[in-house]
Amino acid sequence: MSVVTPASTILVTPPASPEEKLYEVVNGHYVEMPPMGAYETTLATFLCFLLEQFAHAQKLGRCAVETLFLLDATANTRRRPDVAFVSYERWARGRAVPRQEAWEVVPNLAVEIVSPTNTSGADVLKLQDYFRAGVQRVWVIYPEVEHVYVYTSPIDVRIFPRGDMLEGDPVLPGFRLPVGRLFAADADA
């Protein structure tokens, strides 16, 4: 397989071991992913904590951070959302997460946190891959402007600024999070 850097289409040698660097596989090609910054990592961790806490209490499913998911075996596409939620309808409660490279399930919710290293073209392709595979909702978080974009399809989006309430329906029915609380995560809000 080849590696495609996010900023270009230069093919390079894949890492000696997939664990060495974060990557995704898009149409059979390794795509190296730059690591998230400290602030973005804090947001991802905080959001996953809140989602997991809610999902566990409601017996809805489980949440994961930076996990590789096999979205399309035929096209060999594996994506790594910053945060993901998988319902018990898609992965039965009590069933262990596999100990392999990619989790062979399509998450219900994929969350991407945009950092300075993201490119809009790569983000659009990822969004299309998620919906093509059956992801129900995609949240794209923009820390610079403190907005959350909630996609119900690649072209249907609603923007939630800092003063709004982010809701999990229909994927996480009843989940509500003030957007401002998310962006105060680094202050232990």
PyMOL commands that set and color helices and strands:
alter all, ss='L'
color gray80, all
select helices_A, chain A and resi 18-20+38-58+120-133+179-183+185-187
alter helices_A, ss='H'
color red, helices_A
select strands_A, chain A and resi 3-4+11-12+23-26+29-32+61-65+69-72+77-79+83-87+109-113+137-142+147-153+156-161+165-167+176-178
alter strands_A, ss='S'
color yellow, strands_A
deselect
rebuild
show_as cartoon
